[in-house]
Amino acid sequence: MNVYWASQHYEDLAGIRQRQGLLTTAETPSFLVQAHASAMEERAGRGGKVEHKVRQIARRAMASGRVPSQPEEAL
């Protein structure tokens, strides 16, 4: 699923989950958590940044509760 699209339709998606009797937020599958940890360790081992710039922008947007209406706003 496109993360940008999902962020724009979060309320709708949460509503669907709620109507299905599910929590409005889903837990991240353990295999994705493990894959992410492995990728971060590998990147750090090569001397790269631990977190990609796009992830930093996404985390700031999620923390503020505001998602940019256009991708350019995030930069």
C-alpha positions as CSV (number, residue, x, y, z in Angstrom):
1,M,0.0,0.0,0.0
2,N,1.3,3.5,-0.8
3,V,2.2,5.1,2.5
4,Y,1.4,8.6,1.2
5,W,-2.1,7.5,0.1
6,A,-2.7,5.7,3.4
7,S,-1.7,8.8,5.3
8,Q,-4.2,10.9,3.4
9,H,-7.0,8.3,4.1
10,Y,-6.1,7.3,7.6
11,E,-9.5,8.3,9.1
12,D,-11.3,6.3,6.5
13,L,-9.1,3.3,7.0
14,A,-9.4,3.5,10.8
15,G,-13.2,3.6,10.4
16,I,-13.2,0.5,8.3
17,R,-11.1,-1.4,11.0
18,Q,-13.4,-0.1,13.7
19,R,-16.6,-1.3,11.9
20,Q,-14.9,-4.7,11.6
21,G,-14.4,-4.8,15.3
22,L,-10.7,-4.3,15.1
23,L,-8.5,-1.8,16.8
24,T,-8.1,1.4,14.7
25,T,-4.4,0.9,14.7
26,A,-2.7,-2.4,13.7
27,E,0.4,-3.8,15.2
28,T,3.4,-4.1,12.9
29,P,4.0,-7.7,11.9
30,S,7.0,-9.2,13.7
31,F,8.8,-10.1,10.4
32,L,8.7,-6.4,9.4
33,V,10.1,-5.3,12.7
34,Q,12.9,-7.8,12.4
35,A,13.6,-6.8,8.7
36,H,13.7,-3.1,9.7
37,A,16.1,-3.8,12.6
38,S,18.4,-5.8,10.3
39,A,18.4,-3.1,7.7
40,M,19.2,-0.4,10.2
41,E,22.1,-2.5,11.6
42,E,23.4,-3.1,8.1
43,R,23.2,0.5,7.2
44,A,24.9,1.6,10.4
45,G,27.6,-1.0,9.8
46,R,28.4,0.6,6.5
47,G,28.7,4.0,8.1
48,G,25.4,5.2,6.7
49,K,22.7,7.2,8.4
50,V,20.6,5.0,10.7
51,E,17.4,6.7,9.5
52,H,16.6,7.8,6.0
53,K,15.5,11.4,5.4
54,V,12.1,10.3,4.2
55,R,11.5,8.4,7.4
56,Q,12.5,11.4,9.4
57,I,10.0,13.6,7.6
58,A,7.3,10.9,8.0
59,R,8.0,10.7,11.7
60,R,7.7,14.5,12.1
61,A,4.5,14.6,10.2
62,M,3.0,11.7,12.2
63,A,4.1,13.3,15.5
64,S,2.5,16.6,14.6
65,G,-0.7,15.0,13.5
66,R,-0.5,16.9,10.2
67,V,0.2,15.2,6.9
68,P,1.4,17.4,4.1
69,S,-1.3,17.8,1.4
70,Q,1.5,17.8,-1.2
71,P,4.7,15.8,-1.1
72,E,6.7,19.0,-1.6
73,E,5.4,20.4,1.7
74,A,7.3,17.7,3.6
75,L,10.7,18.9,2.3
